Amino acid sequence: MKFPGSVLASVFLFVAETTAALYLSSTYRSGGDGMWQALTLLFSLLPCALVQLTLLFVHRDFSRDRPLVLLLHLLQLGPLFRCFEVFCIYCQSSHIEEPYVSITKKRQMPKNGFSEEIEKEVGQAEGKLFTHRSAFSRASVIQAFLGSAPQLTLQLYISTLQQHITIGRFSCLVGKASVHPLTLMYKAAAVSEPDTPSRLPRIQILVKCLIEQGFFMVLSLLSIVYGALRCNILAIKIKYDEYDVKVKPLAYVCIFLWRSFEIATRVIVLVLFTSVLKAWVVMVVLINFFSFFLYPWILFWCSGSPFPENIEKALSRVGTTIVLCFLTLLYAGINMFCWSAVQLKINNPDLISKSQNWYRLLVYYMLRFIENAFLLLMWYLYKTDIYMYVCAPLLILQLLIGYCTAILFMLVFYQFFHPCKKLFSSSVSESFQEWVKCVCCDCRQKKAHESVGKTDLRPTEDRDETPSSSKISSVPSQILNADELCSA
């Protein structure tokens, strides 16, 4: 039986990020920064509540008599209890012989053009572990894009925009809330504050504050990247449900690098733009959010399909609508920061389109690259004195190269490490070669048309340049022909 490492990773990131968020919010409170405290708590507690609901919904605990489990989820301790339950099942599975097993049929990946169907016995313990892994995978995606992504953007915004890094901690520890960090660093080596609670030099306080907030941002970034990785794996397993999918370690590494570069550059671009154009960022966020939120519903209304009723038997029509709205909300949240790897399809029983659409992938990354470049251009034109020590052209170049690096790792994954690449109708290299051939053929046709046009235009120009000579030469020829006729 497979070790439940994904469950352990999800719980670790959940507990670590929640603890760090609560610590930062208490620090903001001690410094009198009520707005930063409220936003930090909002982006921490809201996804916690959604994670509890997800775990309850997947395990269907609402319809079972389990008051202790419901109480633990109400106290936000549901993931810890679920993790303990998972390891209890895993440890007992090797000692208890299960009287009932179920048989599943999966197809192997094609080898030499042939694909065999394999039957596998699945016991009750393995089935329960599979349900737990699925629930924690979905919870990780929710935690990542409805909590960690806004949290990372907020903390990076606080560190970047404010001329004093985290007002609360400096007002609490140093007592001077309006000190510029650069001025503080210049004077910190020789000056210490005797009235500070810890009696540390200011340079040590500055380093401590940077380490605290940097540690929290690293945790948030890891949570987002892990959620995006789980989203990729979920998309692959849903699309190729009838096959026995095995993801290799190099595939995980490639996805991790792809998502790290993509999400990090996206967050930095949004923060830079927000720091100089606060009013316009609302329009950018709303356009992005509602475009992805309404797109699945527009496709559903245009298809003319009936309203889906088979998502969950216990749900009413109102409950089904709420679940679909939540799914589209999560879909929009994912696409705000990175490619979702799935195409939400409301009229599909699985709610996921199983077709591999390379066109949507290409359009998404092209539009996202153009948007990032435009936002960076706006930041460069309207940047303030906060960035006086930053080489703006070099930073823009690094961010654009970072996003292109993410696209490169994505292409490498689909070309070499995708577990179902043998099922693709065409690989990335073949598609690129076909695209290059099409471009070359178009260029040759344009050149051929241009050369034909030039040859057609040259005689007309010659006739236009010498009209009188042709008339003079034609008149004698007519006269000679008449004389010849008369003599004859």
VMD Tcl script that draws the C-alpha trace (Angstrom):
set ca {
  {0.00 0.00 0.00}
  {1.29 3.45 -0.93}
  {2.53 5.66 1.91}
  {0.17 8.67 2.39}
  {2.88 11.29 1.91}
  {0.57 13.72 0.12}
  {-1.72 13.83 3.17}
  {1.21 14.59 5.46}
  {2.46 17.37 3.16}
  {-0.99 18.96 2.95}
  {-1.45 18.95 6.73}
  {2.05 20.33 7.35}
  {1.53 23.26 4.96}
  {-1.93 23.91 6.38}
  {-0.76 24.02 10.01}
  {2.47 25.94 9.31}
  {0.81 28.62 7.21}
  {-2.12 29.08 9.60}
  {0.23 29.40 12.58}
  {2.43 31.93 10.78}
  {-0.62 33.95 9.72}
  {-1.96 34.10 13.28}
  {1.45 35.19 14.55}
  {1.72 37.97 11.96}
  {-1.81 39.15 12.67}
  {-0.98 39.42 16.38}
  {2.11 41.43 15.47}
  {0.05 43.78 13.32}
  {-2.42 44.16 16.18}
  {0.33 45.10 18.66}
  {1.51 47.76 16.23}
  {-1.96 49.20 15.66}
  {-2.29 48.13 12.02}
  {-5.92 47.05 12.07}
  {-6.31 46.85 8.29}
  {-3.32 44.54 7.77}
  {-4.46 42.43 10.72}
  {-7.99 42.07 9.34}
  {-6.81 41.13 5.84}
  {-4.26 38.64 7.15}
  {-6.91 36.96 9.30}
  {-9.41 36.97 6.43}
  {-7.05 35.24 4.00}
  {-6.17 32.73 6.72}
  {-9.50 31.83 8.33}
  {-11.71 31.86 5.22}
  {-9.79 29.08 3.41}
  {-9.61 27.18 6.71}
  {-13.40 27.11 6.88}
  {-13.62 26.07 3.21}
  {-11.12 23.27 3.81}
  {-13.24 21.94 6.69}
  {-16.35 21.99 4.50}
  {-14.51 20.22 1.70}
  {-13.33 17.40 3.96}
  {-16.83 17.00 5.38}
  {-18.44 17.07 1.94}
  {-16.08 14.51 0.38}
  {-16.47 12.09 3.29}
  {-20.23 12.80 3.52}
  {-20.11 13.27 7.27}
  {-23.23 15.44 7.24}
  {-25.41 12.38 6.60}
  {-23.69 10.23 9.24}
  {-23.93 10.32 13.00}
  {-20.42 11.54 13.87}
  {-20.77 14.44 16.33}
  {-17.12 14.33 17.46}
  {-15.87 14.73 13.90}
  {-18.23 17.64 13.29}
  {-17.07 19.30 16.52}
  {-13.40 18.94 15.56}
  {-14.08 20.45 12.16}
  {-15.95 23.30 13.83}
  {-12.85 23.94 15.97}
  {-10.70 23.99 12.76}
  {-8.97 20.76 13.83}
  {-10.47 18.59 11.10}
  {-7.28 18.16 9.01}
  {-5.30 17.01 12.05}
  {-7.95 14.43 12.95}
  {-8.16 13.24 9.34}
  {-4.38 12.88 9.17}
  {-4.37 10.85 12.38}
  {-7.14 8.67 10.96}
  {-5.21 8.13 7.73}
  {-2.09 6.89 9.51}
  {-4.16 4.65 11.77}
  {-5.68 3.02 8.67}
  {-2.25 2.74 7.04}
  {-0.62 1.12 10.09}
  {-3.47 -1.34 10.65}
  {-3.78 -2.38 7.01}
  {-0.79 -4.74 7.14}
  {-2.05 -6.53 10.26}
  {-5.74 -7.02 9.46}
  {-6.94 -9.32 6.67}
  {-9.90 -7.78 4.89}
  {-12.81 -10.15 4.12}
  {-14.23 -7.95 1.34}
  {-12.38 -6.57 -1.64}
  {-13.48 -4.85 -4.82}
  {-12.01 -5.35 -8.28}
  {-11.06 -2.41 -10.46}
  {-10.11 -2.57 -14.11}
  {-7.50 -0.21 -15.52}
  {-5.78 -0.14 -18.88}
  {-2.03 0.05 -19.21}
  {-0.27 2.71 -21.20}
  {0.15 1.51 -24.81}
  {3.34 -0.45 -25.39}
  {4.31 -1.17 -29.00}
  {0.83 -0.09 -30.03}
  {-0.99 -2.46 -27.66}
  {-2.80 -1.73 -24.40}
  {-3.77 -4.42 -21.91}
  {-6.50 -4.26 -19.30}
  {-5.39 -5.08 -15.75}
  {-7.59 -6.20 -12.90}
  {-6.60 -5.09 -9.42}
  {-8.04 -5.97 -6.03}
  {-8.76 -2.99 -3.80}
  {-9.46 -3.57 -0.12}
  {-11.54 -1.41 2.15}
  {-8.50 0.17 3.79}
  {-6.98 1.13 0.44}
  {-10.34 2.52 -0.68}
  {-10.54 4.67 2.45}
  {-6.99 5.92 1.91}
  {-7.85 6.79 -1.68}
  {-10.83 8.84 -0.46}
  {-8.64 10.64 2.08}
  {-5.98 11.42 -0.53}
  {-8.61 12.77 -2.89}
  {-10.14 14.93 -0.15}
  {-6.77 16.37 0.91}
  {-5.80 17.03 -2.71}
  {-8.93 19.12 -3.20}
  {-8.38 20.83 0.15}
  {-4.81 21.72 -0.87}
  {-6.04 23.36 -4.06}
  {-8.62 25.40 -2.11}
  {-6.05 26.40 0.52}
  {-3.57 27.41 -2.17}
  {-5.65 29.61 -4.44}
  {-8.31 31.00 -2.10}
  {-5.95 31.59 0.82}
  {-2.23 31.34 0.14}
  {-2.23 33.24 -3.16}
  {-4.06 36.33 -1.79}
  {-1.99 36.06 1.40}
  {1.31 36.03 -0.49}
  {0.21 38.99 -2.60}
  {-0.82 40.92 0.51}
  {2.40 40.31 2.46}
  {4.59 41.12 -0.54}
  {2.53 44.26 -1.09}
  {3.08 45.33 2.53}
  {6.83 44.76 2.25}
  {7.11 46.52 -1.10}
  {4.75 49.46 -0.92}
  {5.33 50.73 2.60}
  {8.32 52.98 3.06}
  {8.67 51.38 6.49}
  {8.60 47.59 6.52}
  {5.64 46.35 8.56}
  {4.64 49.43 10.53}
  {3.29 47.38 13.40}
  {6.46 45.59 14.32}
  {8.64 48.70 14.04}
  {6.23 50.83 16.02}
  {6.14 48.13 18.68}
  {9.84 47.33 18.79}
  {11.49 50.56 17.73}
  {8.87 53.14 18.59}
  {9.31 55.12 15.35}
  {6.71 54.04 12.83}
  {7.72 56.42 10.04}
  {11.41 55.50 9.75}
  {12.45 54.64 6.22}
  {14.11 51.18 6.09}
  {17.13 52.48 4.17}
  {17.70 55.25 6.71}
  {17.25 52.70 9.46}
  {19.82 50.39 7.91}
  {22.34 53.24 7.55}
  {22.02 54.20 11.22}
  {21.39 50.74 12.64}
  {24.96 49.55 12.88}
  {25.91 52.05 15.58}
  {22.59 52.95 17.19}
  {20.56 50.79 19.54}
  {17.27 51.52 21.21}
  {17.43 51.06 24.99}
  {13.66 51.14 25.39}
  {12.91 48.22 23.08}
  {11.47 45.15 24.79}
  {14.22 42.86 23.52}
  {17.00 45.49 23.78}
  {18.42 44.45 20.42}
  {20.18 46.74 17.99}
  {17.98 48.06 15.24}
  {19.79 46.12 12.55}
  {18.95 42.88 14.37}
  {15.31 43.96 14.67}
  {15.22 44.72 10.94}
  {16.74 41.37 10.05}
  {14.35 39.60 12.43}
  {11.34 41.29 10.83}
  {12.53 40.47 7.32}
  {13.12 36.84 8.27}
  {9.67 36.52 9.83}
  {7.80 37.93 6.88}
  {10.09 36.22 4.38}
  {9.51 32.86 6.06}
  {5.75 33.35 5.87}
  {5.91 34.32 2.19}
  {8.04 31.26 1.41}
  {5.44 29.07 3.15}
  {2.66 30.69 1.13}
  {4.56 30.21 -2.13}
  {5.19 26.54 -1.31}
  {1.50 26.09 -0.52}
  {0.48 27.65 -3.87}
  {2.98 25.60 -5.86}
  {1.91 22.41 -4.08}
  {-1.75 23.21 -4.75}
  {-0.99 23.80 -8.43}
  {0.93 20.51 -8.54}
  {-2.01 18.65 -7.03}
  {-4.29 20.37 -9.54}
  {-2.13 19.06 -12.39}
  {-2.18 15.51 -11.02}
  {-5.94 15.64 -10.43}
  {-6.50 16.87 -13.98}
  {-4.41 14.03 -15.42}
  {-6.19 11.37 -13.37}
  {-9.64 12.72 -14.24}
  {-8.92 12.98 -17.96}
  {-7.34 9.52 -18.15}
  {-9.47 7.77 -15.55}
  {-9.58 4.47 -17.43}
  {-5.77 4.18 -17.51}
  {-3.33 3.23 -14.78}
  {-1.52 6.56 -14.39}
  {1.91 6.54 -12.74}
  {3.67 9.88 -12.27}
  {7.47 9.68 -12.15}
  {9.60 11.76 -9.73}
  {11.11 13.80 -12.57}
  {7.59 14.77 -13.60}
  {6.96 16.15 -10.11}
  {10.21 18.13 -10.26}
  {9.34 19.55 -13.68}
  {5.84 20.57 -12.57}
  {7.26 22.12 -9.40}
  {9.73 24.28 -11.37}
  {7.09 25.20 -13.95}
  {4.59 26.32 -11.32}
  {7.21 28.05 -9.15}
  {8.40 30.36 -11.93}
  {4.88 30.99 -13.21}
  {3.30 31.86 -9.85}
  {6.25 33.82 -8.45}
  {6.51 36.07 -11.51}
  {2.74 36.55 -11.62}
  {2.54 37.62 -7.97}
  {5.50 40.00 -8.30}
  {3.98 41.62 -11.39}
  {0.64 42.15 -9.63}
  {2.35 43.63 -6.56}
  {4.49 46.00 -8.60}
  {1.49 47.24 -10.55}
  {-0.60 47.59 -7.39}
  {2.09 49.62 -5.64}
  {1.92 52.43 -8.22}
  {-1.65 52.24 -9.58}
  {-3.90 51.24 -6.69}
  {-7.17 52.30 -8.34}
  {-6.56 50.53 -11.65}
  {-5.65 47.21 -10.06}
  {-9.30 46.75 -9.06}
  {-10.28 46.84 -12.71}
  {-7.52 44.37 -13.65}
  {-8.54 41.93 -10.93}
  {-12.26 42.18 -11.70}
  {-11.74 41.68 -15.44}
  {-9.57 38.62 -14.81}
  {-11.87 37.17 -12.19}
  {-15.21 37.62 -13.96}
  {-13.77 36.49 -17.31}
  {-12.85 33.09 -15.88}
  {-15.86 32.94 -13.54}
  {-18.45 33.56 -16.26}
  {-16.75 31.65 -19.10}
  {-17.96 28.14 -18.02}
  {-21.49 29.47 -17.46}
  {-21.55 31.16 -20.89}
  {-20.49 27.88 -22.54}
  {-23.18 26.07 -20.56}
  {-25.93 28.51 -21.58}
  {-24.83 28.46 -25.23}
  {-24.86 24.65 -25.33}
  {-28.54 24.52 -24.35}
  {-27.96 21.56 -22.01}
  {-30.32 20.93 -19.08}
  {-29.29 21.91 -15.57}
  {-27.03 19.20 -14.05}
  {-28.81 17.12 -11.43}
  {-26.35 14.26 -10.88}
  {-23.53 15.98 -8.99}
  {-24.71 14.70 -5.61}
  {-27.95 12.82 -4.97}
  {-28.48 14.39 -1.56}
  {-28.25 17.94 -2.93}
  {-31.25 19.98 -3.97}
  {-31.28 22.31 -6.95}
  {-30.19 25.21 -4.74}
  {-27.39 23.15 -3.23}
  {-26.21 22.08 -6.67}
  {-26.16 25.72 -7.78}
  {-24.09 26.68 -4.73}
  {-21.59 23.88 -5.40}
  {-21.26 24.89 -9.07}
  {-20.76 28.53 -8.14}
  {-18.07 27.52 -5.66}
  {-16.33 25.42 -8.31}
  {-16.35 28.29 -10.80}
  {-15.06 30.57 -8.02}
  {-12.15 28.20 -7.43}
  {-11.61 27.88 -11.19}
  {-11.38 31.67 -11.52}
  {-9.04 31.88 -8.53}
  {-6.67 29.34 -10.06}
  {-6.59 31.01 -13.46}
  {-5.89 34.38 -11.85}
  {-2.40 33.15 -10.95}
  {-1.63 30.19 -13.23}
  {-3.02 27.80 -15.82}
  {-5.65 25.61 -14.19}
  {-4.75 22.51 -16.28}
  {-8.47 21.68 -16.51}
  {-11.39 23.01 -18.50}
  {-14.50 23.31 -16.38}
  {-17.55 21.96 -18.19}
  {-20.79 22.32 -16.26}
  {-22.90 20.07 -18.47}
  {-20.41 17.20 -18.09}
  {-21.17 14.67 -15.31}
  {-17.52 14.84 -14.20}
  {-17.58 18.69 -14.50}
  {-14.24 18.44 -16.30}
  {-13.61 18.38 -20.03}
  {-11.46 15.36 -20.84}
  {-10.19 16.66 -24.17}
  {-6.65 18.00 -24.38}
  {-7.10 21.43 -25.94}
  {-3.71 22.82 -26.96}
  {-5.33 25.88 -28.49}
  {-6.70 27.14 -25.15}
  {-3.32 26.50 -23.51}
  {-1.54 28.52 -26.20}
  {-4.04 31.38 -26.06}
  {-3.89 31.53 -22.26}
  {-0.10 31.83 -22.06}
  {0.09 34.31 -24.93}
  {-2.52 36.58 -23.35}
  {-1.00 36.22 -19.89}
  {2.47 37.11 -21.20}
  {1.07 40.17 -22.96}
  {-0.80 41.21 -19.82}
  {2.29 40.82 -17.62}
  {4.36 42.85 -20.07}
  {1.70 45.59 -20.14}
  {1.45 45.74 -16.33}
  {5.24 45.96 -16.05}
  {5.27 48.76 -18.62}
  {2.69 50.69 -16.60}
  {4.75 50.14 -13.46}
  {7.87 51.43 -15.23}
  {6.08 54.57 -16.42}
  {4.49 55.42 -13.06}
  {7.06 54.06 -10.56}
  {7.70 56.18 -7.48}
  {10.74 56.98 -5.35}
  {10.36 53.69 -3.49}
  {12.10 52.02 -6.44}
  {14.91 54.55 -6.77}
  {17.50 51.88 -5.87}
  {15.99 49.28 -8.24}
  {17.19 48.85 -11.82}
  {13.75 48.83 -13.43}
  {14.71 47.61 -16.96}
  {16.72 44.73 -15.49}
  {13.85 43.76 -13.17}
  {11.36 43.79 -16.06}
  {13.70 41.64 -18.15}
  {14.18 39.17 -15.30}
  {10.43 38.82 -14.74}
  {9.69 38.26 -18.42}
  {12.52 35.73 -18.70}
  {11.20 34.03 -15.55}
  {7.75 33.66 -17.10}
  {9.29 32.30 -20.32}
  {11.27 29.84 -18.19}
  {7.99 28.61 -16.71}
  {6.62 28.06 -20.21}
  {9.81 26.20 -21.12}
  {9.45 23.81 -18.18}
  {5.81 23.29 -19.14}
  {6.81 22.29 -22.67}
  {9.49 19.97 -21.31}
  {6.89 18.30 -19.07}
  {4.42 17.71 -21.89}
  {7.19 16.54 -24.23}
  {9.14 14.15 -21.99}
  {7.58 13.59 -18.54}
  {3.81 13.56 -18.99}
  {2.60 10.12 -17.79}
  {0.08 9.86 -20.65}
  {2.14 11.34 -23.48}
  {1.70 8.14 -25.52}
  {-2.01 8.92 -25.79}
  {-1.45 12.35 -27.36}
  {-2.35 12.66 -31.01}
  {0.75 14.84 -31.50}
  {3.62 15.80 -29.24}
  {4.88 19.30 -28.51}
  {7.81 18.98 -30.92}
  {5.59 17.70 -33.73}
  {3.12 20.51 -33.20}
  {5.97 23.03 -33.21}
  {7.37 21.55 -36.45}
  {3.95 21.73 -38.09}
  {3.58 25.33 -36.96}
  {7.03 26.21 -38.38}
  {6.13 24.52 -41.68}
  {2.88 26.47 -41.88}
  {4.72 29.72 -41.23}
  {7.38 28.90 -43.84}
  {4.71 27.95 -46.42}
  {2.88 31.22 -45.79}
  {6.12 33.17 -46.22}
  {6.90 31.34 -49.48}
  {3.42 31.98 -50.83}
  {3.70 35.68 -49.98}
  {7.07 35.89 -51.69}
  {5.69 34.09 -54.74}
  {2.73 36.47 -54.96}
  {5.05 39.44 -54.59}
  {7.35 38.18 -57.37}
  {4.39 37.52 -59.68}
  {3.06 41.00 -58.93}
  {6.42 42.55 -59.80}
  {6.62 40.69 -63.15}
  {3.07 41.79 -63.99}
  {3.77 45.41 -63.13}
  {7.05 45.73 -65.12}
  {5.55 45.56 -68.71}
  {2.83 48.04 -67.84}
  {5.48 50.42 -66.55}
  {7.47 50.00 -69.75}
  {4.40 50.77 -71.83}
  {3.60 53.79 -69.76}
  {7.17 55.08 -70.02}
  {7.38 54.95 -73.91}
  {3.95 55.57 -75.40}
  {5.10 57.87 -78.26}
  {7.71 55.50 -79.72}
  {5.19 52.72 -80.09}
  {2.81 55.02 -81.96}
  {5.54 56.25 -84.30}
  {6.74 52.77 -85.14}
  {3.25 51.52 -85.79}
  {2.33 54.19 -88.36}
  {5.06 53.38 -90.95}
  {4.31 49.73 -90.73}
  {0.71 50.44 -91.66}
  {1.79 52.67 -94.58}
  {4.17 50.06 -95.93}
  {1.51 47.44 -95.81}
  {-0.85 49.68 -97.81}
  {1.75 50.39 -100.53}
  {2.51 46.73 -100.84}
  {-1.12 46.00 -101.30}
  {-1.49 48.68 -103.98}
  {1.49 47.46 -105.97}
  {0.16 43.96 -105.79}
}
mol new
graphics top color blue
foreach p $ca { graphics top sphere $p radius 0.5 }
foreach p [lrange $ca 0 end-1] q [lrange $ca 1 end] { graphics top cylinder $p $q radius 0.2 }
display resetview
